[in-house]
Amino acid sequence: MEAVIFMGIQASGKSTFYRDRFFNTHMRINLDMLKTRHREKIIFRACLEAKQRFVIDNTNPTIADRERYIPQAKEKGFYIVGYYFYPDLEACKQRNQKRSPKQIIPLGGILATYKKLKVPSYKEGFDKLYSVKIGPNNSFIVDNWKLEI
């Protein structure tokens, strides 16, 4: 059983990465779709109880945000994998502007997330961490985690 937690600012490629790598194997839990923390909690608990692999496809910029999921998933025996999407602020702003009008995030929202984004650590309870950057032709470059603070 695997719980995947994405961490990164808006328009950093998280949802596209989900579609490319996890669409056929993991349930997607995403506040943009679910709209409320209450709904998110219901789906999250259902995945835990059903032992269903899932991806938390939210920004999760702070340790406190990630604590919402890690201890509960650990308690249920899930292997916790984190993907940290390196914040290229200018590229994210450009990708955000290419979204459909209803999906564009106000610049203030992106900047607020950028300011509070904290690099993850194995101390948080992750079993495996990766870094993700967007490469040529919008490909994803995934590396084993090298940073530990």
PEBEL-V765752 format. One record per run of one state. SS is the DSSP state (@ for helix, = for strand, . for the rest). FROM is the first residue (numbers start at 1). TO is the last residue. If there is no record, write none. Layout:
{{SS & FROM & TO} {SS & FROM & TO}}
//
This chain:
{{. & 1 & 1} {= & 2 & 7} {. & 8 & 13} {@ & 14 & 21} {. & 22 & 26} {= & 27 & 29} {. & 30 & 30} {@ & 31 & 34} {. & 35 & 36} {@ & 37 & 50} {. & 51 & 53} {= & 54 & 56} {. & 57 & 62} {@ & 63 & 67} {. & 68 & 69} {@ & 70 & 75} {. & 76 & 78} {= & 79 & 85} {. & 86 & 88} {@ & 89 & 97} {. & 98 & 100} {@ & 101 & 103} {. & 104 & 106} {@ & 107 & 116} {. & 117 & 121} {@ & 122 & 124} {. & 125 & 127} {= & 128 & 134} {. & 135 & 135} {@ & 136 & 138} {. & 139 & 139} {= & 140 & 144} {. & 145 & 149}}
//
